[in-house]
Amino acid sequence: MGKFSGISGFFAALLTAAAAQAACEGRDLIAAMPPQERAALEAKADSQPFAQGNLWQAERGPERIILAGTYHLPDPRHEAMLARLTPLLPGVSQLLVEATPEEEARLQEEIAKRPDFMVITDGPRLSEQLTEAEWEKLSHEAQLRGIPAFMADRFRPWYMAVLLGVPPCAMGDLKEGARGLDHQIMALAAERDIPLRALEGYDTLFSIFGELSSEDETDMVRASLLTAERPEDMTVTLANAYFAQESRLVWEFTRALSAGLPGMTPKELDRQFGLMEEVLMTKRNERWIPVLLAAAKEGPLLAAFGALHLSGEKGVLKLLEGEGFEVRPL
């Protein structure tokens, strides 16, 4: 889960320039909202299909899919979800995740062959694509994550947008090998010899970001800068919402927070968030459905992916419902 949901699952293995950081400590910004504002935010989130809940079951005749919404950063509270999933594993024929270790390794190999995928090798650098104020803010946020400004200047905008989605306080844990719920579920499945399959190929990132225009890429990094400040607070807020099983609330909160930024018009807000939702969530959800349907015909399965992919009119649960599945919380 998170601004970049499963994309960060791929990039946890690619982060190389980070010093050890303290654990994330911050203030829950949603809990600190005035009661009336928070109630309005919760009502907006709850208006979306399947807005609450991290563990679901979808059934269509003999076909059964258990769906676990995950949070990609390490957190001791993952133990509760693992305890809920463990009794379900004996009946599971396979586990589907966003990216298997093999897919992550193949991605790293391909990127080594194609430096232009992540690095600007031709044309204006990032500092030349942004305003002076935007570049100053971005270079500051990059340095907080252990990335020198001269290096950030050469990164493709979409890649910097992904890096900004990882809080500085989590970079050290990721570099030292700590992983989020996805990898912990994979470890449980491996102990039980449950076959593992990826929902999408290692080249998904190439197709997703290869379709973006240069303007769209720049807009992605601008959208990331909107919420890059107070990363510890944002991380605590996101994590608390996830463990309260209210992941949709984070999306609506981020929109509301961004709407209050100087110069942000409703039209611009809709455009930037619409782009992120389409590229990072909707397109991927739609591509996952045929994979899930084919796997469900082979036996009961468990699918684990970023929790933000579950809810919404174009979320995985609604799309499965459209395929004739009966969806209910576990």
DRENDO-1510 file (C-alpha; in Angstrom, 1 decimal, always signed):
<recs>
REC; n; res; u; v; w
REC; 1; MET; +0.0; +0.0; +0.0 .
REC; 2; GLY; +1.0; +3.6; -0.3 .
REC; 3; LYS; +1.1; +6.4; -2.9 .
REC; 4; PHE; +2.9; +4.0; -5.3 .
REC; 5; SER; +1.4; +0.8; -3.9 .
REC; 6; GLY; +3.0; -2.3; -5.4 .
REC; 7; ILE; +5.5; -0.3; -7.4 .
REC; 8; SER; +7.5; +0.2; -4.2 .
REC; 9; GLY; +7.6; -3.6; -3.8 .
REC; 10; PHE; +9.8; -3.8; -6.9 .
REC; 11; PHE; +12.0; -0.8; -5.9 .
REC; 12; ALA; +12.7; -2.0; -2.3 .
REC; 13; ALA; +15.3; -4.2; -3.9 .
REC; 14; LEU; +16.8; -1.4; -6.0 .
REC; 15; LEU; +17.4; +1.2; -3.3 .
REC; 16; THR; +21.2; +1.4; -2.9 .
REC; 17; ALA; +22.0; +5.0; -1.7 .
REC; 18; ALA; +20.7; +5.1; +1.8 .
REC; 19; ALA; +22.3; +5.4; +5.2 .
REC; 20; ALA; +20.7; +3.8; +8.3 .
REC; 21; GLN; +17.8; +5.8; +9.6 .
REC; 22; ALA; +15.8; +5.8; +12.8 .
REC; 23; ALA; +12.5; +4.1; +12.9 .
REC; 24; CYS; +9.6; +6.2; +11.6 .
REC; 25; GLU; +8.1; +8.3; +14.4 .
REC; 26; GLY; +5.6; +11.0; +13.6 .
REC; 27; ARG; +2.1; +12.3; +14.2 .
REC; 28; ASP; -1.1; +10.7; +12.9 .
REC; 29; LEU; -2.4; +13.6; +10.8 .
REC; 30; ILE; -5.9; +12.0; +10.3 .
REC; 31; ALA; -6.3; +11.5; +14.1 .
REC; 32; ALA; -5.3; +15.1; +14.6 .
REC; 33; MET; -8.0; +16.5; +12.3 .
REC; 34; PRO; -11.0; +18.3; +13.8 .
REC; 35; PRO; -13.9; +15.8; +14.3 .
REC; 36; GLN; -16.2; +17.4; +11.7 .
REC; 37; GLU; -13.5; +17.4; +9.0 .
REC; 38; ARG; -12.5; +13.9; +9.8 .
REC; 39; ALA; -16.1; +12.7; +9.6 .
REC; 40; ALA; -16.5; +14.3; +6.2 .
REC; 41; LEU; -13.3; +12.6; +5.0 .
REC; 42; GLU; -14.4; +9.2; +6.3 .
REC; 43; ALA; -17.8; +9.7; +4.6 .
REC; 44; LYS; -16.1; +10.4; +1.3 .
REC; 45; ALA; -13.9; +7.3; +1.6 .
REC; 46; ASP; -16.8; +5.1; +2.7 .
REC; 47; SER; -18.7; +6.1; -0.5 .
REC; 48; GLN; -16.3; +4.0; -2.5 .
REC; 49; PRO; -16.9; +0.2; -2.9 .
REC; 50; PHE; -15.1; -2.0; -0.4 .
REC; 51; ALA; -13.6; +1.0; +1.4 .
REC; 52; GLN; -12.7; -0.9; +4.6 .
REC; 53; GLY; -11.0; -4.2; +5.1 .
REC; 54; ASN; -7.7; -5.9; +4.3 .
REC; 55; LEU; -8.7; -9.5; +4.0 .
REC; 56; TRP; -11.4; -10.7; +1.6 .
REC; 57; GLN; -12.8; -13.8; -0.1 .
REC; 58; ALA; -14.2; -13.9; -3.7 .
REC; 59; GLU; -16.2; -17.0; -4.7 .
REC; 60; ARG; -17.7; -18.1; -8.0 .
REC; 61; GLY; -19.1; -21.6; -8.0 .
REC; 62; PRO; -16.1; -23.8; -7.0 .
REC; 63; GLU; -13.6; -21.0; -7.6 .
REC; 64; ARG; -12.2; -19.3; -4.5 .
REC; 65; ILE; -9.8; -16.5; -4.1 .
REC; 66; ILE; -8.5; -15.1; -0.8 .
REC; 67; LEU; -7.3; -11.5; -1.2 .
REC; 68; ALA; -5.0; -9.9; +1.3 .
REC; 69; GLY; -4.3; -6.2; +1.1 .
REC; 70; THR; -0.7; -5.5; +2.1 .
REC; 71; TYR; +1.5; -2.7; +3.4 .
REC; 72; HIS; +5.0; -2.8; +1.8 .
REC; 73; LEU; +7.1; -1.3; +4.6 .
REC; 74; PRO; +8.3; -3.3; +7.7 .
REC; 75; ASP; +6.1; -3.0; +10.8 .
REC; 76; PRO; +5.8; -5.3; +13.8 .
REC; 77; ARG; +2.0; -5.1; +13.5 .
REC; 78; HIS; +2.1; -7.4; +10.5 .
REC; 79; GLU; +2.1; -10.3; +12.9 .
REC; 80; ALA; -1.7; -9.9; +13.3 .
REC; 81; MET; -2.3; -10.4; +9.6 .
REC; 82; LEU; +0.1; -13.3; +9.4 .
REC; 83; ALA; -1.7; -15.0; +12.3 .
REC; 84; ARG; -5.0; -14.6; +10.3 .
REC; 85; LEU; -3.5; -15.9; +7.1 .
REC; 86; THR; -1.6; -18.9; +8.5 .
REC; 87; PRO; -4.7; -21.1; +9.2 .
REC; 88; LEU; -5.9; -20.4; +5.6 .
REC; 89; LEU; -2.8; -21.6; +3.9 .
REC; 90; PRO; -3.4; -25.4; +4.0 .
REC; 91; GLY; -6.3; -25.0; +1.5 .
REC; 92; VAL; -4.3; -22.7; -0.9 .
REC; 93; SER; -3.0; -24.2; -4.1 .
REC; 94; GLN; -0.8; -21.2; -5.0 .
REC; 95; LEU; +0.2; -17.7; -3.9 .
REC; 96; LEU; +0.0; -14.7; -6.3 .
REC; 97; VAL; +1.9; -11.5; -5.5 .
REC; 98; GLU; +2.8; -8.4; -7.4 .
REC; 99; ALA; +6.5; -9.3; -7.8 .
REC; 100; THR; +8.3; -12.6; -6.9 .
REC; 101; PRO; +12.0; -12.5; -6.0 .
REC; 102; GLU; +12.7; -13.9; -9.5 .
REC; 103; GLU; +10.8; -11.1; -11.1 .
REC; 104; GLU; +12.7; -8.5; -9.0 .
REC; 105; ALA; +16.0; -10.1; -10.0 .
REC; 106; ARG; +15.1; -10.1; -13.7 .
REC; 107; LEU; +14.1; -6.4; -13.4 .
REC; 108; GLN; +17.5; -5.5; -11.9 .
REC; 109; GLU; +19.2; -7.4; -14.7 .
REC; 110; GLU; +17.2; -5.6; -17.4 .
REC; 111; ILE; +17.8; -2.2; -15.8 .
REC; 112; ALA; +21.6; -2.9; -15.8 .
REC; 113; LYS; +21.3; -3.4; -19.5 .
REC; 114; ARG; +19.1; -0.3; -20.0 .
REC; 115; PRO; +20.5; +2.6; -18.0 .
REC; 116; ASP; +18.2; +5.0; -19.9 .
REC; 117; PHE; +15.2; +3.4; -18.2 .
REC; 118; MET; +16.0; +5.2; -14.9 .
REC; 119; VAL; +18.6; +7.8; -15.9 .
REC; 120; ILE; +18.3; +10.7; -18.3 .
REC; 121; THR; +20.8; +10.1; -21.0 .
REC; 122; ASP; +19.5; +12.7; -23.5 .
REC; 123; GLY; +17.6; +15.9; -23.2 .
REC; 124; PRO; +17.0; +18.3; -20.3 .
REC; 125; ARG; +17.8; +17.1; -16.8 .
REC; 126; LEU; +15.3; +17.1; -14.0 .
REC; 127; SER; +16.3; +20.5; -12.6 .
REC; 128; GLU; +15.6; +21.9; -16.1 .
REC; 129; GLN; +12.1; +20.3; -16.2 .
REC; 130; LEU; +11.0; +21.8; -12.9 .
REC; 131; THR; +10.7; +25.3; -11.6 .
REC; 132; GLU; +13.5; +26.6; -9.3 .
REC; 133; ALA; +11.3; +26.2; -6.2 .
REC; 134; GLU; +10.3; +22.6; -7.2 .
REC; 135; TRP; +13.9; +21.6; -7.9 .
REC; 136; GLU; +15.0; +23.0; -4.6 .
REC; 137; LYS; +12.4; +21.0; -2.8 .
REC; 138; LEU; +13.1; +17.9; -4.7 .
REC; 139; SER; +16.8; +18.0; -4.2 .
REC; 140; HIS; +16.3; +18.5; -0.5 .
REC; 141; GLU; +13.9; +15.5; -0.3 .
REC; 142; ALA; +16.4; +13.4; -2.3 .
REC; 143; GLN; +19.3; +14.2; +0.1 .
REC; 144; LEU; +17.1; +13.2; +3.0 .
REC; 145; ARG; +16.9; +9.8; +1.3 .
REC; 146; GLY; +20.7; +9.6; +0.9 .
REC; 147; ILE; +20.6; +10.7; -2.8 .
REC; 148; PRO; +23.0; +13.6; -3.7 .
REC; 149; ALA; +21.4; +16.4; -5.7 .
REC; 150; PHE; +23.7; +15.8; -8.7 .
REC; 151; MET; +22.5; +12.2; -8.9 .
REC; 152; ALA; +18.8; +13.1; -8.5 .
REC; 153; ASP; +19.2; +15.6; -11.3 .
REC; 154; ARG; +19.9; +12.7; -13.7 .
REC; 155; PHE; +17.1; +10.4; -12.6 .
REC; 156; ARG; +14.0; +10.1; -14.8 .
REC; 157; PRO; +11.1; +12.0; -13.2 .
REC; 158; TRP; +9.0; +8.8; -12.7 .
REC; 159; TYR; +11.9; +7.2; -10.8 .
REC; 160; MET; +12.3; +10.1; -8.5 .
REC; 161; ALA; +8.5; +10.1; -8.0 .
REC; 162; VAL; +8.8; +6.4; -6.8 .
REC; 163; LEU; +11.7; +7.2; -4.5 .
REC; 164; LEU; +9.8; +10.1; -2.9 .
REC; 165; GLY; +7.1; +7.6; -2.0 .
REC; 166; VAL; +9.6; +5.8; +0.3 .
REC; 167; PRO; +10.0; +7.8; +3.6 .
REC; 168; PRO; +13.6; +8.5; +4.7 .
REC; 169; CYS; +13.0; +6.8; +8.0 .
REC; 170; ALA; +12.3; +3.5; +6.2 .
REC; 171; MET; +15.3; +3.6; +3.8 .
REC; 172; GLY; +17.7; +2.1; +6.3 .
REC; 173; ASP; +15.5; -0.8; +7.2 .
REC; 174; LEU; +14.9; -1.6; +3.5 .
REC; 175; LYS; +18.7; -1.5; +2.8 .
REC; 176; GLU; +19.4; -3.8; +5.8 .
REC; 177; GLY; +16.9; -6.4; +4.4 .
REC; 178; ALA; +13.8; -5.7; +6.4 .
REC; 179; ARG; +10.7; -6.3; +4.3 .
REC; 180; GLY; +7.0; -5.6; +4.4 .
REC; 181; LEU; +4.0; -7.9; +4.5 .
REC; 182; ASP; +4.3; -9.2; +0.9 .
REC; 183; HIS; +7.7; -10.8; +1.5 .
REC; 184; GLN; +6.7; -12.2; +4.9 .
REC; 185; ILE; +3.7; -13.9; +3.3 .
REC; 186; MET; +6.0; -15.3; +0.6 .
REC; 187; ALA; +8.2; -16.7; +3.3 .
REC; 188; LEU; +5.2; -18.5; +5.0 .
REC; 189; ALA; +4.2; -19.9; +1.6 .
REC; 190; ALA; +7.8; -21.1; +0.9 .
REC; 191; GLU; +7.8; -23.0; +4.3 .
REC; 192; ARG; +4.7; -24.9; +3.1 .
REC; 193; ASP; +5.9; -25.5; -0.4 .
REC; 194; ILE; +3.0; -23.4; -1.8 .
REC; 195; PRO; +3.8; -22.4; -5.5 .
REC; 196; LEU; +4.5; -18.7; -6.1 .
REC; 197; ARG; +3.4; -16.7; -9.1 .
REC; 198; ALA; +3.6; -13.1; -10.1 .
REC; 199; LEU; +0.5; -11.1; -11.0 .
REC; 200; GLU; +2.6; -9.1; -13.5 .
REC; 201; GLY; +5.9; -9.6; -15.3 .
REC; 202; TYR; +9.2; -8.0; -14.5 .
REC; 203; ASP; +8.7; -5.8; -17.6 .
REC; 204; THR; +5.5; -4.2; -16.3 .
REC; 205; LEU; +7.4; -1.1; -15.2 .
REC; 206; PHE; +8.7; -0.7; -18.7 .
REC; 207; SER; +5.2; -0.8; -20.2 .
REC; 208; ILE; +3.6; +1.4; -17.5 .
REC; 209; PHE; +6.2; +4.2; -17.7 .
REC; 210; GLY; +7.0; +3.7; -21.3 .
REC; 211; GLU; +3.5; +4.9; -22.2 .
REC; 212; LEU; +4.0; +8.2; -20.3 .
REC; 213; SER; +4.8; +11.4; -22.2 .
REC; 214; SER; +7.6; +13.6; -20.8 .
REC; 215; GLU; +4.9; +16.0; -19.5 .
REC; 216; ASP; +3.1; +13.2; -17.7 .
REC; 217; GLU; +6.4; +12.0; -16.1 .
REC; 218; THR; +7.1; +15.5; -14.9 .
REC; 219; ASP; +3.6; +15.7; -13.5 .
REC; 220; MET; +4.2; +12.5; -11.5 .
REC; 221; VAL; +7.2; +14.0; -9.7 .
REC; 222; ARG; +5.2; +17.2; -9.1 .
REC; 223; ALA; +2.4; +15.2; -7.6 .
REC; 224; SER; +4.9; +13.4; -5.3 .
REC; 225; LEU; +6.3; +16.6; -4.1 .
REC; 226; LEU; +2.9; +17.7; -3.0 .
REC; 227; THR; +3.0; +15.2; -0.1 .
REC; 228; ALA; +6.8; +14.8; +0.3 .
REC; 229; GLU; +7.0; +17.1; +3.3 .
REC; 230; ARG; +6.5; +15.7; +6.7 .
REC; 231; PRO; +7.4; +12.2; +5.5 .
REC; 232; GLU; +7.4; +10.7; +9.0 .
REC; 233; ASP; +4.0; +12.1; +9.8 .
REC; 234; MET; +2.7; +10.8; +6.4 .
REC; 235; THR; +4.2; +7.4; +7.0 .
REC; 236; VAL; +2.7; +7.1; +10.5 .
REC; 237; THR; -0.7; +8.3; +9.1 .
REC; 238; LEU; -0.6; +5.8; +6.3 .
REC; 239; ALA; +0.4; +2.9; +8.5 .
REC; 240; ASN; -2.2; +3.6; +11.1 .
REC; 241; ALA; -4.9; +3.8; +8.5 .
REC; 242; TYR; -3.8; +0.5; +7.0 .
REC; 243; PHE; -3.8; -1.3; +10.4 .
REC; 244; ALA; -7.2; +0.2; +11.1 .
REC; 245; GLN; -8.3; -1.4; +7.8 .
REC; 246; GLU; -9.1; +2.0; +6.3 .
REC; 247; SER; -6.7; +2.2; +3.4 .
REC; 248; ARG; -9.1; +4.2; +1.2 .
REC; 249; LEU; -9.1; +6.9; +3.8 .
REC; 250; VAL; -5.4; +7.6; +3.0 .
REC; 251; TRP; -6.1; +8.3; -0.6 .
REC; 252; GLU; -8.9; +10.7; +0.2 .
REC; 253; PHE; -6.7; +12.3; +2.9 .
REC; 254; THR; -3.8; +12.9; +0.5 .
REC; 255; ARG; -6.2; +14.5; -2.0 .
REC; 256; ALA; -7.6; +16.8; +0.7 .
REC; 257; LEU; -4.1; +17.7; +1.9 .
REC; 258; SER; -2.9; +18.5; -1.6 .
REC; 259; ALA; -6.0; +20.6; -2.3 .
REC; 260; GLY; -4.8; +23.0; +0.4 .
REC; 261; LEU; -1.4; +23.7; -1.2 .
REC; 262; PRO; -0.7; +27.1; -2.7 .
REC; 263; GLY; -1.6; +27.4; -6.4 .
REC; 264; MET; -3.4; +24.0; -6.4 .
REC; 265; THR; -6.7; +24.4; -8.4 .
REC; 266; PRO; -9.4; +21.7; -8.4 .
REC; 267; LYS; -8.7; +21.1; -12.1 .
REC; 268; GLU; -5.0; +20.6; -11.5 .
REC; 269; LEU; -5.7; +18.4; -8.5 .
REC; 270; ASP; -8.0; +16.1; -10.5 .
REC; 271; ARG; -5.5; +15.9; -13.3 .
REC; 272; GLN; -2.5; +15.0; -11.2 .
REC; 273; PHE; -4.3; +12.5; -9.0 .
REC; 274; GLY; -6.2; +11.1; -12.0 .
REC; 275; LEU; -2.8; +10.4; -13.7 .
REC; 276; MET; -1.4; +8.6; -10.6 .
REC; 277; GLU; -4.5; +6.6; -10.2 .
REC; 278; GLU; -4.7; +5.5; -13.8 .
REC; 279; VAL; -1.0; +4.7; -14.2 .
REC; 280; LEU; -0.2; +3.1; -10.9 .
REC; 281; MET; -3.5; +1.5; -9.9 .
REC; 282; THR; -6.3; +1.2; -12.5 .
REC; 283; LYS; -4.3; -0.2; -15.4 .
REC; 284; ARG; -2.6; -2.7; -13.2 .
REC; 285; ASN; -5.8; -3.8; -11.6 .
REC; 286; GLU; -7.3; -4.5; -15.0 .
REC; 287; ARG; -4.3; -6.5; -16.1 .
REC; 288; TRP; -4.4; -8.6; -12.9 .
REC; 289; ILE; -8.0; -9.8; -13.4 .
REC; 290; PRO; -7.2; -12.3; -16.2 .
REC; 291; VAL; -4.3; -13.7; -14.2 .
REC; 292; LEU; -6.5; -14.2; -11.2 .
REC; 293; LEU; -9.3; -15.7; -13.2 .
REC; 294; ALA; -7.0; -18.2; -14.9 .
REC; 295; ALA; -5.3; -19.2; -11.5 .
REC; 296; ALA; -8.7; -19.6; -9.8 .
REC; 297; LYS; -9.6; -22.4; -12.2 .
REC; 298; GLU; -6.5; -24.3; -11.0 .
REC; 299; GLY; -7.7; -24.4; -7.3 .
REC; 300; PRO; -8.2; -22.1; -4.3 .
REC; 301; LEU; -5.6; -19.4; -4.2 .
REC; 302; LEU; -4.3; -16.5; -2.1 .
REC; 303; ALA; -3.5; -13.2; -3.8 .
REC; 304; ALA; -1.5; -10.6; -1.8 .
REC; 305; PHE; -0.9; -7.1; -3.1 .
REC; 306; GLY; -1.0; -3.4; -2.0 .
REC; 307; ALA; -4.2; -2.7; +0.0 .
REC; 308; LEU; -5.0; +0.4; -2.0 .
REC; 309; HIS; -5.7; -1.9; -5.0 .
REC; 310; LEU; -8.7; -3.4; -3.3 .
REC; 311; SER; -11.2; -0.6; -3.1 .
REC; 312; GLY; -12.9; +1.7; -5.5 .
REC; 313; GLU; -15.0; +1.4; -8.6 .
REC; 314; LYS; -12.0; +0.1; -10.5 .
REC; 315; GLY; -10.5; -1.8; -7.6 .
REC; 316; VAL; -9.7; -5.5; -7.8 .
REC; 317; LEU; -12.7; -6.4; -5.6 .
REC; 318; LYS; -15.2; -4.5; -7.7 .
REC; 319; LEU; -13.7; -5.9; -10.9 .
REC; 320; LEU; -14.0; -9.4; -9.6 .
REC; 321; GLU; -17.6; -8.7; -8.6 .
REC; 322; GLY; -18.2; -7.7; -12.2 .
REC; 323; GLU; -16.9; -11.1; -13.3 .
REC; 324; GLY; -19.6; -12.8; -11.2 .
REC; 325; PHE; -17.7; -13.4; -8.0 .
REC; 326; GLU; -19.4; -13.0; -4.6 .
REC; 327; VAL; -17.1; -10.9; -2.5 .
REC; 328; ARG; -17.2; -10.8; +1.3 .
REC; 329; PRO; -14.8; -9.8; +4.1 .
REC; 330; LEU; -13.0; -12.5; +6.1 .
</recs>
